[in-house]
C-alpha cells in the first residue's frame, strides 16, 4: 500500500519538476515567478510526503517482522 502511494507522489513530483524546468526556460515576469514559487512549494511538500511514506513503510515492515516472530514463538510453545 505504501509503495503505491509512494509511486503516485513520486510521479506527481516528477511532473511538477518538469513544469518547473520548462517555466524556468521562459522569460521571467511577475506571474511566471509566482507560478514557479507555487510549484516549488508543492514540490517541497511532495518531498516531505515521500519521506513520511518511506518512514511509515519501514515502520510497518518492522511491526510485521515483530508480529511474525511472536507468532513463531507462540507456535513453538503450543
SEFIZA-3560 file (N, C-alpha, C; in Angstrom, 3 decimals):
REM SEFIZA-3560
<numar><xx>0.820</xx><yy>-1.181</yy><zz>0.000</zz><atom>N</atom></numar>
<numar><xx>0.000</xx><yy>0.000</yy><zz>0.000</zz><atom>CA</atom></numar>
<numar><xx>0.873</xx><yy>1.258</yy><zz>0.000</zz><atom>C</atom></numar>
<numar><xx>1.886</xx><yy>1.272</yy><zz>0.851</zz><atom>N</atom></numar>
<numar><xx>2.763</xx><yy>2.443</yy><zz>0.913</zz><atom>CA</atom></numar>
<numar><xx>3.529</xx><yy>2.620</yy><zz>-0.397</zz><atom>C</atom></numar>
<numar><xx>3.918</xx><yy>1.522</yy><zz>-1.017</zz><atom>N</atom></numar>
<numar><xx>4.670</xx><yy>1.614</yy><zz>-2.265</zz><atom>CA</atom></numar>
<numar><xx>3.835</xx><yy>2.246</yy><zz>-3.374</zz><atom>C</atom></numar>
<numar><xx>2.546</xx><yy>1.908</yy><zz>-3.437</zz><atom>N</atom></numar>
<numar><xx>1.670</xx><yy>2.510</yy><zz>-4.445</zz><atom>CA</atom></numar>
<numar><xx>1.528</xx><yy>4.004</yy><zz>-4.207</zz><atom>C</atom></numar>
<numar><xx>1.321</xx><yy>4.387</yy><zz>-2.955</zz><atom>N</atom></numar>
<numar><xx>1.196</xx><yy>5.807</yy><zz>-2.632</zz><atom>CA</atom></numar>
<numar><xx>2.504</xx><yy>6.532</yy><zz>-2.942</zz><atom>C</atom></numar>
<numar><xx>3.617</xx><yy>5.891</yy><zz>-2.653</zz><atom>N</atom></numar>
<numar><xx>4.921</xx><yy>6.476</yy><zz>-2.925</zz><atom>CA</atom></numar>
<numar><xx>5.123</xx><yy>6.696</yy><zz>-4.422</zz><atom>C</atom></numar>
<numar><xx>4.734</xx><yy>5.724</yy><zz>-5.226</zz><atom>N</atom></numar>
<numar><xx>4.859</xx><yy>5.860</yy><zz>-6.684</zz><atom>CA</atom></numar>
<numar><xx>4.021</xx><yy>7.025</yy><zz>-7.201</zz><atom>C</atom></numar>
<numar><xx>2.807</xx><yy>7.182</yy><zz>-6.666</zz><atom>N</atom></numar>
<numar><xx>1.942</xx><yy>8.281</yy><zz>-7.084</zz><atom>CA</atom></numar>
<numar><xx>2.565</xx><yy>9.636</yy><zz>-6.762</zz><atom>C</atom></numar>
<numar><xx>3.081</xx><yy>9.770</yy><zz>-5.551</zz><atom>N</atom></numar>
<numar><xx>3.677</xx><yy>11.048</yy><zz>-5.137</zz><atom>CA</atom></numar>
<numar><xx>4.941</xx><yy>11.324</yy><zz>-5.953</zz><atom>C</atom></numar>
<numar><xx>5.748</xx><yy>10.304</yy><zz>-6.200</zz><atom>N</atom></numar>
<numar><xx>6.961</xx><yy>10.497</yy><zz>-6.995</zz><atom>CA</atom></numar>
<numar><xx>6.622</xx><yy>10.894</yy><zz>-8.425</zz><atom>C</atom></numar>
<numar><xx>5.578</xx><yy>10.302</yy><zz>-8.997</zz><atom>N</atom></numar>
<numar><xx>5.165</xx><yy>10.666</yy><zz>-10.358</zz><atom>CA</atom></numar>
<numar><xx>4.695</xx><yy>12.119</yy><zz>-10.395</zz><atom>C</atom></numar>
<numar><xx>3.923</xx><yy>12.524</yy><zz>-9.380</zz><atom>N</atom></numar>
<numar><xx>3.453</xx><yy>13.909</yy><zz>-9.301</zz><atom>CA</atom></numar>
<numar><xx>4.623</xx><yy>14.866</yy><zz>-9.145</zz><atom>C</atom></numar>
<numar><xx>5.607</xx><yy>14.508</yy><zz>-8.324</zz><atom>N</atom></numar>
<numar><xx>6.774</xx><yy>15.365</yy><zz>-8.130</zz><atom>CA</atom></numar>
<numar><xx>7.599</xx><yy>15.475</yy><zz>-9.406</zz><atom>C</atom></numar>
<numar><xx>7.756</xx><yy>14.352</yy><zz>-10.107</zz><atom>N</atom></numar>
<numar><xx>8.488</xx><yy>14.379</yy><zz>-11.382</zz><atom>CA</atom></numar>
<numar><xx>7.794</xx><yy>15.287</yy><zz>-12.395</zz><atom>C</atom></numar>
<numar><xx>6.461</xx><yy>15.207</yy><zz>-12.454</zz><atom>N</atom></numar>
<numar><xx>5.705</xx><yy>16.043</yy><zz>-13.377</zz><atom>CA</atom></numar>
<numar><xx>5.882</xx><yy>17.518</yy><zz>-13.033</zz><atom>C</atom></numar>
<numar><xx>5.747</xx><yy>17.837</yy><zz>-11.751</zz><atom>N</atom></numar>
<numar><xx>5.919</xx><yy>19.229</yy><zz>-11.323</zz><atom>CA</atom></numar>
<numar><xx>7.327</xx><yy>19.723</yy><zz>-11.609</zz><atom>C</atom></numar>
<numar><xx>8.314</xx><yy>18.867</yy><zz>-11.384</zz><atom>N</atom></numar>
<numar><xx>9.696</xx><yy>19.273</yy><zz>-11.640</zz><atom>CA</atom></numar>
<numar><xx>9.889</xx><yy>19.585</yy><zz>-13.124</zz><atom>C</atom></numar>
<numar><xx>9.272</xx><yy>18.772</yy><zz>-13.975</zz><atom>N</atom></numar>
<numar><xx>9.338</xx><yy>19.044</yy><zz>-15.413</zz><atom>CA</atom></numar>
<numar><xx>8.720</xx><yy>20.385</yy><zz>-15.757</zz><atom>C</atom></numar>
<numar><xx>7.594</xx><yy>20.713</yy><zz>-15.122</zz><atom>N</atom></numar>
<numar><xx>6.976</xx><yy>22.017</yy><zz>-15.349</zz><atom>CA</atom></numar>
<numar><xx>7.890</xx><yy>23.151</yy><zz>-14.893</zz><atom>C</atom></numar>
<numar><xx>8.516</xx><yy>22.965</yy><zz>-13.744</zz><atom>N</atom></numar>
<numar><xx>9.425</xx><yy>23.991</yy><zz>-13.220</zz><atom>CA</atom></numar>
<numar><xx>10.568</xx><yy>24.227</yy><zz>-14.192</zz><atom>C</atom></numar>
<numar><xx>11.156</xx><yy>23.159</yy><zz>-14.685</zz><atom>N</atom></numar>
<numar><xx>12.280</xx><yy>23.282</yy><zz>-15.628</zz><atom>CA</atom></numar>
<numar><xx>11.841</xx><yy>24.029</yy><zz>-16.884</zz><atom>C</atom></numar>
<numar><xx>10.668</xx><yy>23.687</yy><zz>-17.420</zz><atom>N</atom></numar>
<numar><xx>10.183</xx><yy>24.352</yy><zz>-18.632</zz><atom>CA</atom></numar>
<numar><xx>9.866</xx><yy>25.821</yy><zz>-18.376</zz><atom>C</atom></numar>
<numar><xx>9.260</xx><yy>26.121</yy><zz>-17.231</zz><atom>N</atom></numar>
<numar><xx>8.937</xx><yy>27.516</yy><zz>-16.923</zz><atom>CA</atom></numar>
<numar><xx>10.196</xx><yy>28.353</yy><zz>-16.710</zz><atom>C</atom></numar>
<numar><xx>11.240</xx><yy>27.736</yy><zz>-16.184</zz><atom>N</atom></numar>
<numar><xx>12.490</xx><yy>28.472</yy><zz>-15.962</zz><atom>CA</atom></numar>
<numar><xx>13.154</xx><yy>28.854</yy><zz>-17.291</zz><atom>C</atom></numar>
<numar><xx>12.832</xx><yy>28.138</yy><zz>-18.343</zz><atom>N</atom></numar>
<numar><xx>13.399</xx><yy>28.444</yy><zz>-19.661</zz><atom>CA</atom></numar>
<numar><xx>12.753</xx><yy>29.680</yy><zz>-20.278</zz><atom>C</atom></numar>
<numar><xx>11.550</xx><yy>30.028</yy><zz>-19.818</zz><atom>N</atom></numar>
<numar><xx>10.827</xx><yy>31.173</yy><zz>-20.368</zz><atom>CA</atom></numar>
<numar><xx>11.339</xx><yy>32.469</yy><zz>-19.754</zz><atom>C</atom></numar>
<numar><xx>10.967</xx><yy>33.553</yy><zz>-20.397</zz><atom>N</atom></numar>
<numar><xx>11.355</xx><yy>34.867</yy><zz>-19.908</zz><atom>CA</atom></numar>
<numar><xx>10.639</xx><yy>35.160</yy><zz>-18.589</zz><atom>C</atom></numar>
<numar><xx>11.346</xx><yy>35.693</yy><zz>-17.642</zz><atom>N</atom></numar>
<numar><xx>10.807</xx><yy>35.905</yy><zz>-16.298</zz><atom>CA</atom></numar>
<numar><xx>9.889</xx><yy>37.123</yy><zz>-16.249</zz><atom>C</atom></numar>
<numar><xx>8.770</xx><yy>36.966</yy><zz>-15.556</zz><atom>N</atom></numar>
<numar><xx>7.887</xx><yy>38.085</yy><zz>-15.223</zz><atom>CA</atom></numar>
<numar><xx>7.190</xx><yy>37.765</yy><zz>-13.904</zz><atom>C</atom></numar>
<numar><xx>6.400</xx><yy>38.680</yy><zz>-13.384</zz><atom>N</atom></numar>
<numar><xx>5.794</xx><yy>38.523</yy><zz>-12.062</zz><atom>CA</atom></numar>
<numar><xx>4.898</xx><yy>37.295</yy><zz>-11.982</zz><atom>C</atom></numar>
<numar><xx>4.032</xx><yy>37.112</yy><zz>-12.975</zz><atom>N</atom></numar>
<numar><xx>3.095</xx><yy>35.986</yy><zz>-12.961</zz><atom>CA</atom></numar>
<numar><xx>3.857</xx><yy>34.671</yy><zz>-13.027</zz><atom>C</atom></numar>
<numar><xx>4.847</xx><yy>34.605</yy><zz>-13.878</zz><atom>N</atom></numar>
<numar><xx>5.650</xx><yy>33.395</yy><zz>-14.024</zz><atom>CA</atom></numar>
<numar><xx>6.404</xx><yy>33.083</yy><zz>-12.728</zz><atom>C</atom></numar>
<numar><xx>6.973</xx><yy>34.109</yy><zz>-12.117</zz><atom>N</atom></numar>
<numar><xx>7.691</xx><yy>33.906</yy><zz>-10.857</zz><atom>CA</atom></numar>
<numar><xx>6.753</xx><yy>33.395</yy><zz>-9.760</zz><atom>C</atom></numar>
<numar><xx>5.535</xx><yy>33.915</yy><zz>-9.753</zz><atom>N</atom></numar>
<numar><xx>4.557</xx><yy>33.468</yy><zz>-8.761</zz><atom>CA</atom></numar>
<numar><xx>4.192</xx><yy>31.996</yy><zz>-8.993</zz><atom>C</atom></numar>
<numar><xx>4.001</xx><yy>31.621</yy><zz>-10.240</zz><atom>N</atom></numar>
<numar><xx>3.699</xx><yy>30.219</yy><zz>-10.573</zz><atom>CA</atom></numar>
<numar><xx>4.852</xx><yy>29.300</yy><zz>-10.182</zz><atom>C</atom></numar>
<numar><xx>6.060</xx><yy>29.729</yy><zz>-10.468</zz><atom>N</atom></numar>
<numar><xx>7.236</xx><yy>28.941</yy><zz>-10.101</zz><atom>CA</atom></numar>
<numar><xx>7.315</xx><yy>28.752</yy><zz>-8.589</zz><atom>C</atom></numar>
<numar><xx>7.024</xx><yy>29.801</yy><zz>-7.843</zz><atom>N</atom></numar>
<numar><xx>7.079</xx><yy>29.714</yy><zz>-6.384</zz><atom>CA</atom></numar>
<numar><xx>6.057</xx><yy>28.699</yy><zz>-5.871</zz><atom>C</atom></numar>
<numar><xx>4.867</xx><yy>28.718</yy><zz>-6.433</zz><atom>N</atom></numar>
<numar><xx>3.821</xx><yy>27.776</yy><zz>-6.017</zz><atom>CA</atom></numar>
<numar><xx>4.247</xx><yy>26.346</yy><zz>-6.342</zz><atom>C</atom></numar>
<numar><xx>4.784</xx><yy>26.140</yy><zz>-7.538</zz><atom>N</atom></numar>
<numar><xx>5.228</xx><yy>24.804</yy><zz>-7.932</zz><atom>CA</atom></numar>
<numar><xx>6.384</xx><yy>24.312</yy><zz>-7.064</zz><atom>C</atom></numar>
<numar><xx>7.295</xx><yy>25.194</yy><zz>-6.722</zz><atom>N</atom></numar>
<numar><xx>8.426</xx><yy>24.799</yy><zz>-5.878</zz><atom>CA</atom></numar>
<numar><xx>7.964</xx><yy>24.412</yy><zz>-4.471</zz><atom>C</atom></numar>
<numar><xx>7.001</xx><yy>25.144</yy><zz>-3.924</zz><atom>N</atom></numar>
<numar><xx>6.452</xx><yy>24.800</yy><zz>-2.610</zz><atom>CA</atom></numar>
<numar><xx>5.771</xx><yy>23.440</yy><zz>-2.678</zz><atom>C</atom></numar>
<numar><xx>4.996</xx><yy>23.217</yy><zz>-3.731</zz><atom>N</atom></numar>
<numar><xx>4.312</xx><yy>21.931</yy><zz>-3.892</zz><atom>CA</atom></numar>
<numar><xx>5.320</xx><yy>20.795</yy><zz>-4.040</zz><atom>C</atom></numar>
<numar><xx>6.420</xx><yy>21.066</yy><zz>-4.740</zz><atom>N</atom></numar>
<numar><xx>7.461</xx><yy>20.051</yy><zz>-4.903</zz><atom>CA</atom></numar>
<numar><xx>8.110</xx><yy>19.722</yy><zz>-3.554</zz><atom>C</atom></numar>
<numar><xx>8.342</xx><yy>20.733</yy><zz>-2.737</zz><atom>N</atom></numar>
<numar><xx>8.921</xx><yy>20.505</yy><zz>-1.410</zz><atom>CA</atom></numar>
<numar><xx>7.955</xx><yy>19.715</yy><zz>-0.525</zz><atom>C</atom></numar>
<numar><xx>6.665</xx><yy>19.996</yy><zz>-0.647</zz><atom>N</atom></numar>
<numar><xx>5.665</xx><yy>19.230</yy><zz>0.103</zz><atom>CA</atom></numar>
<numar><xx>5.658</xx><yy>17.768</yy><zz>-0.341</zz><atom>C</atom></numar>
<numar><xx>5.840</xx><yy>17.554</yy><zz>-1.646</zz><atom>N</atom></numar>
<numar><xx>5.918</xx><yy>16.179</yy><zz>-2.151</zz><atom>CA</atom></numar>
<numar><xx>7.145</xx><yy>15.458</yy><zz>-1.589</zz><atom>C</atom></numar>
<numar><xx>8.276</xx><yy>16.162</yy><zz>-1.509</zz><atom>N</atom></numar>
<numar><xx>9.479</xx><yy>15.557</yy><zz>-0.917</zz><atom>CA</atom></numar>
<numar><xx>9.206</xx><yy>15.153</yy><zz>0.532</zz><atom>C</atom></numar>
<numar><xx>8.523</xx><yy>16.020</yy><zz>1.271</zz><atom>N</atom></numar>
<numar><xx>8.206</xx><yy>15.722</yy><zz>2.667</zz><atom>CA</atom></numar>
<numar><xx>7.270</xx><yy>14.520</yy><zz>2.758</zz><atom>C</atom></numar>
<numar><xx>6.290</xx><yy>14.450</yy><zz>1.859</zz><atom>N</atom></numar>
<numar><xx>5.362</xx><yy>13.317</yy><zz>1.879</zz><atom>CA</atom></numar>
<numar><xx>6.082</xx><yy>12.023</yy><zz>1.514</zz><atom>C</atom></numar>
<numar><xx>6.997</xx><yy>12.088</yy><zz>0.550</zz><atom>N</atom></numar>
<numar><xx>7.785</xx><yy>10.908</yy><zz>0.185</zz><atom>CA</atom></numar>
<numar><xx>8.571</xx><yy>10.418</yy><zz>1.396</zz><atom>C</atom></numar>
<numar><xx>9.175</xx><yy>11.339</yy><zz>2.119</zz><atom>N</atom></numar>
<numar><xx>9.936</xx><yy>10.981</yy><zz>3.307</zz><atom>CA</atom></numar>
<numar><xx>9.052</xx><yy>10.307</yy><zz>4.350</zz><atom>C</atom></numar>
<numar><xx>7.869</xx><yy>10.889</yy><zz>4.600</zz><atom>N</atom></numar>
<numar><xx>6.939</xx><yy>10.293</yy><zz>5.573</zz><atom>CA</atom></numar>
<numar><xx>6.495</xx><yy>8.905</yy><zz>5.142</zz><atom>C</atom></numar>
<numar><xx>6.202</xx><yy>8.731</yy><zz>3.851</zz><atom>N</atom></numar>
<numar><xx>5.759</xx><yy>7.423</yy><zz>3.365</zz><atom>CA</atom></numar>
<numar><xx>6.850</xx><yy>6.369</yy><zz>3.507</zz><atom>C</atom></numar>
<numar><xx>8.089</xx><yy>6.760</yy><zz>3.252</zz><atom>N</atom></numar>
<numar><xx>9.207</xx><yy>5.822</yy><zz>3.415</zz><atom>CA</atom></numar>
<numar><xx>9.329</xx><yy>5.419</yy><zz>4.882</zz><atom>C</atom></numar>
<numar><xx>9.220</xx><yy>6.392</yy><zz>5.779</zz><atom>N</atom></numar>
<numar><xx>9.299</xx><yy>6.090</yy><zz>7.215</zz><atom>CA</atom></numar>
<numar><xx>8.152</xx><yy>5.196</yy><zz>7.656</zz><atom>C</atom></numar>
<numar><xx>6.946</xx><yy>5.476</yy><zz>7.175</zz><atom>N</atom></numar>
<numar><xx>5.787</xx><yy>4.671</yy><zz>7.542</zz><atom>CA</atom></numar>
<numar><xx>5.918</xx><yy>3.247</yy><zz>7.006</zz><atom>C</atom></numar>
<numar><xx>6.430</xx><yy>3.116</yy><zz>5.795</zz><atom>N</atom></numar>
<numar><xx>6.628</xx><yy>1.794</yy><zz>5.206</zz><atom>CA</atom></numar>
<numar><xx>7.646</xx><yy>0.995</yy><zz>6.006</zz><atom>C</atom></numar>
<numar><xx>8.720</xx><yy>1.651</yy><zz>6.400</zz><atom>N</atom></numar>
<numar><xx>9.755</xx><yy>0.997</yy><zz>7.195</zz><atom>CA</atom></numar>
<numar><xx>9.189</xx><yy>0.551</yy><zz>8.547</zz><atom>C</atom></numar>
<numar><xx>8.428</xx><yy>1.427</yy><zz>9.192</zz><atom>N</atom></numar>
<numar><xx>7.832</xx><yy>1.093</yy><zz>10.488</zz><atom>CA</atom></numar>
<numar><xx>6.851</xx><yy>-0.073</yy><zz>10.351</zz><atom>C</atom></numar>
<numar><xx>6.079</xx><yy>-0.093</yy><zz>9.276</zz><atom>N</atom></numar>
<numar><xx>5.129</xx><yy>-1.190</yy><zz>9.058</zz><atom>CA</atom></numar>
<numar><xx>5.871</xx><yy>-2.504</yy><zz>8.845</zz><atom>C</atom></numar>
<numar><xx>6.977</xx><yy>-2.463</yy><zz>8.130</zz><atom>N</atom></numar>
<numar><xx>7.773</xx><yy>-3.677</yy><zz>7.913</zz><atom>CA</atom></numar>
<numar><xx>8.355</xx><yy>-4.181</yy><zz>9.230</zz><atom>C</atom></numar>
<numar><xx>8.806</xx><yy>-3.276</yy><zz>10.082</zz><atom>N</atom></numar>
<numar><xx>9.331</xx><yy>-3.670</yy><zz>11.383</zz><atom>CA</atom></numar>
<numar><xx>8.247</xx><yy>-4.294</yy><zz>12.253</zz><atom>C</atom></numar>
<numar><xx>7.052</xx><yy>-3.683</yy><zz>12.248</zz><atom>N</atom></numar>
<numar><xx>5.935</xx><yy>-4.236</yy><zz>13.027</zz><atom>CA</atom></numar>
<numar><xx>5.547</xx><yy>-5.619</yy><zz>12.518</zz><atom>C</atom></numar>
<numar><xx>5.519</xx><yy>-5.787</yy><zz>11.204</zz><atom>N</atom></numar>
<numar><xx>5.157</xx><yy>-7.081</yy><zz>10.630</zz><atom>CA</atom></numar>
<numar><xx>6.195</xx><yy>-8.134</yy><zz>11.003</zz><atom>C</atom></numar>
<numar><xx>7.453</xx><yy>-7.763</yy><zz>10.978</zz><atom>N</atom></numar>
<numar><xx>8.511</xx><yy>-8.694</yy><zz>11.371</zz><atom>CA</atom></numar>
<numar><xx>8.392</xx><yy>-9.100</yy><zz>12.821</zz><atom>C</atom></numar>
<numar><xx>8.099</xx><yy>-8.150</yy><zz>13.686</zz><atom>N</atom></numar>
<numar><xx>7.938</xx><yy>-8.438</yy><zz>15.115</zz><atom>CA</atom></numar>
<numar><xx>6.736</xx><yy>-9.352</yy><zz>15.357</zz><atom>C</atom></numar>
<numar><xx>5.645</xx><yy>-9.088</yy><zz>14.667</zz><atom>N</atom></numar>
<numar><xx>4.461</xx><yy>-9.943</yy><zz>14.808</zz><atom>CA</atom></numar>
<numar><xx>4.764</xx><yy>-11.363</yy><zz>14.321</zz><atom>C</atom></numar>
<numar><xx>5.515</xx><yy>-11.465</yy><zz>13.241</zz><atom>N</atom></numar>
<numar><xx>5.893</xx><yy>-12.785</yy><zz>12.728</zz><atom>CA</atom></numar>
<numar><xx>6.736</xx><yy>-13.556</yy><zz>13.728</zz><atom>C</atom></numar>
<numar><xx>7.653</xx><yy>-12.876</yy><zz>14.370</zz><atom>N</atom></numar>
<numar><xx>8.492</xx><yy>-13.524</yy><zz>15.386</zz><atom>CA</atom></numar>
<numar><xx>7.646</xx><yy>-13.976</yy><zz>16.575</zz><atom>C</atom></numar>
<numar><xx>6.697</xx><yy>-13.149</yy><zz>16.981</zz><atom>N</atom></numar>
<numar><xx>5.831</xx><yy>-13.508</yy><zz>18.100</zz><atom>CA</atom></numar>
<numar><xx>4.987</xx><yy>-14.734</yy><zz>17.757</zz><atom>C</atom></numar>
<numar><xx>4.467</xx><yy>-14.801</yy><zz>16.553</zz><atom>N</atom></numar>
<numar><xx>3.652</xx><yy>-15.942</yy><zz>16.136</zz><atom>CA</atom></numar>
<numar><xx>4.479</xx><yy>-17.219</yy><zz>16.136</zz><atom>C</atom></numar>
<numar><xx>5.696</xx><yy>-17.135</yy><zz>15.629</zz><atom>N</atom></numar>
<numar><xx>6.581</xx><yy>-18.316</yy><zz>15.629</zz><atom>CA</atom></numar>
<numar><xx>6.880</xx><yy>-18.791</yy><zz>17.044</zz><atom>C</atom></numar>
<numar><xx>7.120</xx><yy>-17.861</yy><zz>17.947</zz><atom>N</atom></numar>
<numar><xx>7.371</xx><yy>-18.234</yy><zz>19.344</zz><atom>CA</atom></numar>
<numar><xx>6.139</xx><yy>-18.876</yy><zz>19.961</zz><atom>C</atom></numar>
<numar><xx>4.973</xx><yy>-18.342</yy><zz>19.693</zz><atom>N</atom></numar>
<numar><xx>3.740</xx><yy>-18.919</yy><zz>20.235</zz><atom>CA</atom></numar>
<numar><xx>3.488</xx><yy>-20.317</yy><zz>19.669</zz><atom>C</atom></numar>
<numar><xx>3.807</xx><yy>-20.535</yy><zz>18.417</zz><atom>N</atom></numar>
<numar><xx>3.627</xx><yy>-21.854</yy><zz>17.824</zz><atom>CA</atom></numar>
<numar><xx>4.557</xx><yy>-22.873</yy><zz>18.468</zz><atom>C</atom></numar>
<numar><xx>5.772</xx><yy>-22.436</yy><zz>18.802</zz><atom>N</atom></numar>
<numar><xx>6.718</xx><yy>-23.345</yy><zz>19.456</zz><atom>CA</atom></numar>
<numar><xx>6.219</xx><yy>-23.742</yy><zz>20.841</zz><atom>C</atom></numar>
<numar><xx>5.554</xx><yy>-22.802</yy><zz>21.526</zz><atom>N</atom></numar>
<numar><xx>5.044</xx><yy>-23.079</yy><zz>22.863</zz><atom>CA</atom></numar>
<numar><xx>3.821</xx><yy>-23.995</yy><zz>22.832</zz><atom>C</atom></numar>
<numar><xx>3.047</xx><yy>-23.893</yy><zz>21.756</zz><atom>N</atom></numar>
<numar><xx>1.785</xx><yy>-24.641</yy><zz>21.672</zz><atom>CA</atom></numar>
<numar><xx>1.936</xx><yy>-25.993</yy><zz>21.153</zz><atom>C</atom></numar>
//
